[in-house]
Amino acid sequence: MAKPISIEVWNPSGKYRVVSTKSMPGTRWIRLLTDQDCRVEICTEKKTILSVEDILALIGEKCDGLTEDWSEVLFSALKRAGGTAFSNMAVGYNNVDVDAATKYGVAVGNTPPNPFLESANFRLLQVGVLTETTAELAASLSLAAARRIVEADQFMRAGLYDGWLPHLYDLNHTLVFYECQMVSLVQHRLIFFEWNDYPELVLPIAYGQFLQANGEQPVTWKRAATMEDVLREADVISLHPILDKTTYHLINKERLSIMKKDAILVNCSRGPVVDEAALVEHLKVNPMFRVGLDVFEDEPYLKPGLAELKNAIVVPHIASASKWTREGMATLAALNVLGKIKGYPVWADPNLVEPFLDENSPPPAVCPSIVNAKQLVLSQKMDALIVFYVVMMFVLGSFLSHFLSCNGIDDCSGALRYQTESEKAKKERRKEKKREKKEKREKAGQEHEESKRSKHSHKKRKYEERKQLNQKDTYNAKAKAIAGAVEQLEGSGLTEEHEQPYSIQNVCDSSESSQDSSKRRKLVATNVNQNSHGSILRIRLPLVKQKDATLPTSMPIVKEKDPMPPASMPVLKQKDPEPSATMPTVKQKDLKPPTRNQTDLDLSRASEEPCFSGRRVTETAPKMEAADFPYGKSTSKRSRRIDEMERQFRELIVDWNPPPLQLEYSDIGNQDWLVGSSKRRSSHNSNMVKAHTEGSLSHGSSVPSSLQPQARYLPDFGTYQLPYVIPY
Ligand SMILES: O=C(O)[C@H](O)CO
């Protein structure tokens, strides 16, 4: 039976029993535990190192957590007592059998920095609780060794100093740091000591960046390919590895032998990293070789002979010995235990310790650093800063993606896409509407001119119609070619656009159009579906002004109240009836040949235009039959009806050739009673006909076919004047 261990108890009625084998710096760690219903027992034994029996006695029969050097025996004892948490008050945990702890389901905490946790390198300047303090000591030992401070101190105490000498204790060294997370921070401290005037400092990139960021000239640095290279070249070597089987006796007899005879070796990591016995021998035969040691192979003991060597500086494992660091370590150790007892998740970024160390705010409800968290499958928790960072990256990513796509840049493939900015589209639409209104005004004026044009012979009109038909055919051919080219482009994926068009931007989109907006939407949808891969390519053809706007264009003109979907062909004015040879800007919907609804448009136009014989309609009709017409039976019926009417109109009126007349007397010109106010306008026509009639009479011949009566359009009445009027 082990003798009783002296303890002090905090919060005796606490639900959870937490034992500390040492009195740790500060009181915050105690408060954090007691606030969470923990009874805290602190060993007050004068012994620095407790025996296994002592610890077993401390554990007792019920213990929830504890801090001290630990092995299988202790972990099994802790397990038996119901304990699930252990924490080292140290970053290093070579004193802990982590596998045994894991076997007994006990979480092992440490006090970061922890270079071997995945998140350790998350932030460049993340320092943990020990880093800077350790760096300070490494730098101090380097400087002390380099400047022979301890020797100089002893020299003075021995009364040997009798005046200044030119070569007393001078030195010029290169610094090298081997395998450490703390390099940049060690160097940070070195800059604090203004060691950057040394000719060749071997430094990490991060330090150079740090200096530059602070407006300083980066010191030169280089990265050695092998450790041997470092050892051969360096004047000062500071060791900061963890201790495991790969770093045990890292510095041995052979490696010592390749180092410069006046090199400096510093060790603030773990004693067994250096073969201390070999070191003692090396120091003896190389009096200018110096060491600064914070840790020892048989700590707390020194290898025989070391204590007598003047070229060795030895300090009692004080690398972490600053108030802030040591109190911070105590806090982190306590929070590891508390977090496990409470079932908190594990902090995902253990080197980020500030949230735990801020005395003015409660620490996060997490375990700061559990080294066997993965093995125990403990859940992780990111700190708010990391979450914020991740969220921001996501938001920025989305924004960037949106920005790229809005600017026609495919962020995945890098391919360019046509622009789709709705702003641009709106502007275009506004322009289009203005243009359309202007056209309508012009047309209205042109229709007034129309009566003047009646002097055109039927032949000429037919010629013009044919010409227009040719133009239309040419246009259709070109439009087809363009559509083909566009299809190719679409196929190539170079110009694809992955959204529905905002509207169809041609005259049909006029605000004056009574076209039902839902129909417009339907049309959009239809066309979208027609697109094999769902992409839409928009190219707009420039509107070309007509030279003579009075004549019907070969392209359909959309009437205001046309209930049908917009024509697929754009308005093309006559000035340049051919489509532009340059790449036109036609919207994708504009690429189809005219469809049935265009016929309606044509017909409606024809019904206004006396010169419009209907032939064009007849000729266009077969094409339209073949055209893709997705609007259902009723519309086809209607079209057929219109076709029929058109045909009758043509047969009865347009193409009607009356039999030769024996004109005894004609009162054909005397139609004023019929047209009333249009008398003045029509009088010219009447007179003309009359003159011809009279001429015929005088020649006694039949009326030439060109003078055969025709239906005429009376624009003021919006109706036709038939060749023969039967008064009633
Ligand atoms: O590992 C550590 O944390 C240090 O060696 C303690 O000072």
The ligand as an ORCA input file, in Angstrom:
! r2SCAN-3c Opt
* xyz 0 1
  O       7.541     19.900    -24.815
  C       7.430     20.956    -24.259
  O       6.343     21.541    -24.217
  C       8.581     21.577    -23.615
  O       9.680     20.784    -23.695
  C       8.262     21.911    -22.188
  O       9.012     22.991    -21.850
*
